[in-house]
Amino acid sequence: MTPRLPPSDAAAPDVRRRRCLRWLAAAPLATGPLAGVPARAAVKTSARIVIAGSGLGGIAVANRLARELDGARITIVDRKEEHNYQPGYTLVATGVWTADRVRGRNADYLPAGVEWVRDMVAAFDPVAKVVVTAAGQRIAYDFLVVATGLHLDYAQIEGMDVAAIGRQGLASVYPGPQAAQATWAAMQAFAATGGDAVMTLPATPLKCAGAPLKMTFMLRDRVREAGTLDRSRIVFHTALGNVFGVKVVNDNVVERWKALGVGVEYTHKLVAVDVGARRATFASPEGERSEVRYDFLHVVPPMRAPDAVKASELAWREGPFAAGGWLEVDKGTLQHRRFPEVFGIGDINGTPRGKTAATVKKSAPIVAHNLAAVLSGRAPDAIFDGYTSCPLIVREGSAMLIEFDYEGRLTPTLPGVDPLQESYLAWLMKHRMLKPAYVAVLKGRV
Ligand SMILES: Cc1cc2nc3c(=O)[nH]c(=O)nc-3n(C[C@H](O)[C@H](O)[C@H](O)COP(=O)(O)OP(=O)(O)OC[C@H]3O[C@@H](n4cnc5c(N)ncnc54)[C@H](O)[C@@H]3O)c2cc1C
């Protein structure tokens, strides 16, 4: 059945606005207490805590620990000075926002009293409880929080040139604000003429697995607006047997694309690009290669743990997360399975799902709480359920708010809103509410 618009979209604007405000007030994404994390007084300690990575997860945990621990010596290690609001990249890459809206400074969010080492961790030595920076500084710790995010492995795609994004129909929303803006330039050029658009999806775990789908929906809509649909063909090439890991969402999206004329090629993994000739090469699981000519190509790179984590004792050694070198944490407590003084937060975690900012929102209080528990000689008792959230934009002004847990069960938080139906409210969440919520998470306030 073709998904239908919810009643909220059909209502009069003032009724719609009132309904939205009521829903937003109730939505855990916007505000609200966190379940499963008992409140406690600040714990007195002189422990040395190192946080590797000053992205969303690292800063969120730093703010919480600075408040919840009295006397801890906290050091955060990351060379990056700019703080990027990554969930806004898809809005930049599709012409809804300008790039300045996703740019900020880490210095504005780090708590007072935390030492910031402007360098990268080159090596983790969890046996000696030391991290070594690229410049050779050795930093000893009693507790370590790994928050390095993930590595975009464009190098696995032969011929791929990140610097060429925006030219010759080459697009990719991931590397940063500039690439997102350049992707919008490529999308506009394509929409003006129409032609063959090739969208891609690798087989690895992804941050915001909905982003490749949002880019596809929005490309199709921009082409429709430009009046070049009849001259265009959009095909989504997935390296997997599906386009999204949660079956009901996958089926819903595929059904929508069928109605919109978007094709899907399964088990087609992007392995090479000839940027000048506009040719993409795909490989099947059996290694059979096929070439496709394109006018617009959206590259989603394979993703893995950064080298420093992948090469360390901290990475999974066996099982589904070993190949990507993901951090070996317990999926409930987010404590390392072999080194109890180590915790993981955010995209680096080798867990079944959960590589979104919304995941960090729900798990940062759990990590801070469990670290404080272990520090006090108690067992970690707060449990993360894998909460992952993805506002799936289907066109400008409309989205589906997909929320789910480790088991792939839908866990909707907006009262009265069917997650599988598009709504103006879900769009409003993405467009207006998520950035303030993100900043509140960074500051450790929600
Ligand atoms: C296009 C796109 C769309 C998205 N859309 C959404 C969305 O709609 N909703 C949502 O909830 N989430 C979304 N996300 C996902 C969300 O942005 C991430 O899940 C979140 O930022 C993860 O936080 P993190 O702290 O784990 O990693 P990051 O925020 O990426 O930070 C990692 C930090 O670690 C640092 N680092 C790396 N290696 C080292 C090292 N060796 N030593 C020290 N520091 C290191 C990096 O410099 C970086 O500052 C999207 C992401 C993208 C790219």
The ligand as an SDF file (V2000), in Angstrom:
LIG
                    3D

 53 58  0  0  0  0  0  0  0  0999 V2000
   25.4340   13.0950    6.8740 C   0  0  0  0  0  0  0  0  0  0  0  0
   25.1130   12.7790    8.3020 C   0  0  0  0  0  0  0  0  0  0  0  0
   23.7930   12.8620    8.7470 C   0  0  0  0  0  0  0  0  0  0  0  0
   23.4640   12.5590   10.0640 C   0  0  0  0  0  0  0  0  0  0  0  0
   22.1580   12.6750   10.4570 N   0  0  0  0  0  0  0  0  0  0  0  0
   21.8390   12.3970   11.7370 C   0  0  0  0  0  0  0  0  0  0  0  0
   20.4920   12.5770   12.1970 C   0  0  0  0  0  0  0  0  0  0  0  0
   19.6010   13.0070   11.4520 O   0  0  0  0  0  0  0  0  0  0  0  0
   20.2000   12.2770   13.4920 N   0  0  0  0  0  0  0  0  0  0  0  0
   21.1600   11.7960   14.3430 C   0  0  0  0  0  0  0  0  0  0  0  0
   20.8370   11.5500   15.5050 O   0  0  0  0  0  0  0  0  0  0  0  0
   22.4510   11.6160   13.9400 N   0  0  0  0  0  0  0  0  0  0  0  0
   22.8080   11.9040   12.6650 C   0  0  0  0  0  0  0  0  0  0  0  0
   24.1170   11.7490   12.2550 N   0  0  0  0  0  0  0  0  0  0  0  0
   25.0820   11.0220   13.1120 C   0  0  0  0  0  0  0  0  0  0  0  0
   25.7570   11.8380   14.2030 C   0  0  0  0  0  0  0  0  0  0  0  0
   26.2670   13.0510   13.7100 O   0  0  0  0  0  0  0  0  0  0  0  0
   26.8760   11.0010   14.8080 C   0  0  0  0  0  0  0  0  0  0  0  0
   26.3490    9.7460   15.1830 O   0  0  0  0  0  0  0  0  0  0  0  0
   27.4910   11.6700   16.0370 C   0  0  0  0  0  0  0  0  0  0  0  0
   28.1150   12.8680   15.6560 O   0  0  0  0  0  0  0  0  0  0  0  0
   28.5070   10.7210   16.6890 C   0  0  0  0  0  0  0  0  0  0  0  0
   29.2350   11.3720   17.6910 O   0  0  0  0  0  0  0  0  0  0  0  0
   30.6990   10.8360   18.0590 P   0  0  0  0  0  0  0  0  0  0  0  0
   31.1560   11.6770   19.1940 O   0  0  0  0  0  0  0  0  0  0  0  0
   30.7040    9.3760   18.1900 O   0  0  0  0  0  0  0  0  0  0  0  0
   31.5880   11.1570   16.7660 O   0  0  0  0  0  0  0  0  0  0  0  0
   31.9740   12.5570   16.1530 P   0  0  0  0  0  0  0  0  0  0  0  0
   30.9760   13.5810   16.5270 O   0  0  0  0  0  0  0  0  0  0  0  0
   32.2090   12.3040   14.7100 O   0  0  0  0  0  0  0  0  0  0  0  0
   33.3540   12.9620   16.8510 O   0  0  0  0  0  0  0  0  0  0  0  0
   34.5040   12.1390   16.8220 C   0  0  0  0  0  0  0  0  0  0  0  0
   35.7060   12.9910   17.2220 C   0  0  0  0  0  0  0  0  0  0  0  0
   36.8140   12.1380   17.4920 O   0  0  0  0  0  0  0  0  0  0  0  0
   37.9780   12.7160   16.9580 C   0  0  0  0  0  0  0  0  0  0  0  0
   38.9900   11.6730   16.7380 N   0  0  0  0  0  0  0  0  0  0  0  0
   39.0530   10.7360   15.7650 C   0  0  0  0  0  0  0  0  0  0  0  0
   40.1530    9.9860   15.9160 N   0  0  0  0  0  0  0  0  0  0  0  0
   40.7870   10.4450   17.0180 C   0  0  0  0  0  0  0  0  0  0  0  0
   41.9910   10.0790   17.6680 C   0  0  0  0  0  0  0  0  0  0  0  0
   42.7500    9.0890   17.2300 N   0  0  0  0  0  0  0  0  0  0  0  0
   42.3650   10.7940   18.7620 N   0  0  0  0  0  0  0  0  0  0  0  0
   41.6010   11.8030   19.2450 C   0  0  0  0  0  0  0  0  0  0  0  0
   40.4480   12.2070   18.6450 N   0  0  0  0  0  0  0  0  0  0  0  0
   40.0530   11.5210   17.5510 C   0  0  0  0  0  0  0  0  0  0  0  0
   37.5270   13.4440   15.7040 C   0  0  0  0  0  0  0  0  0  0  0  0
   38.4320   14.4790   15.3670 O   0  0  0  0  0  0  0  0  0  0  0  0
   36.1510   13.9720   16.1350 C   0  0  0  0  0  0  0  0  0  0  0  0
   36.2460   15.2760   16.6670 O   0  0  0  0  0  0  0  0  0  0  0  0
   24.4840   12.1220   10.9530 C   0  0  0  0  0  0  0  0  0  0  0  0
   25.8110   12.0730   10.5310 C   0  0  0  0  0  0  0  0  0  0  0  0
   26.1340   12.4080    9.2170 C   0  0  0  0  0  0  0  0  0  0  0  0
   27.5840   12.3700    8.7690 C   0  0  0  0  0  0  0  0  0  0  0  0
  1  2  1  0
  2  3  1  0
  2 52  2  0
  3  4  2  0
  4  5  1  0
  4 50  1  0
  5  6  2  0
  6  7  1  0
  6 13  1  0
  7  8  2  0
  7  9  1  0
  9 10  1  0
 10 11  2  0
 10 12  1  0
 12 13  2  0
 13 14  1  0
 14 15  1  0
 14 50  1  0
 15 16  1  0
 16 17  1  0
 16 18  1  0
 18 19  1  0
 18 20  1  0
 20 21  1  0
 20 22  1  0
 22 23  1  0
 23 24  1  0
 24 25  2  0
 24 26  1  0
 24 27  1  0
 27 28  1  0
 28 29  2  0
 28 30  1  0
 28 31  1  0
 31 32  1  0
 32 33  1  0
 33 34  1  0
 33 48  1  0
 34 35  1  0
 35 36  1  0
 35 46  1  0
 36 37  1  0
 36 45  1  0
 37 38  2  0
 38 39  1  0
 39 40  1  0
 39 45  2  0
 40 41  1  0
 40 42  2  0
 42 43  1  0
 43 44  2  0
 44 45  1  0
 46 47  1  0
 46 48  1  0
 48 49  1  0
 50 51  2  0
 51 52  1  0
 52 53  1  0
M  END
$$$$
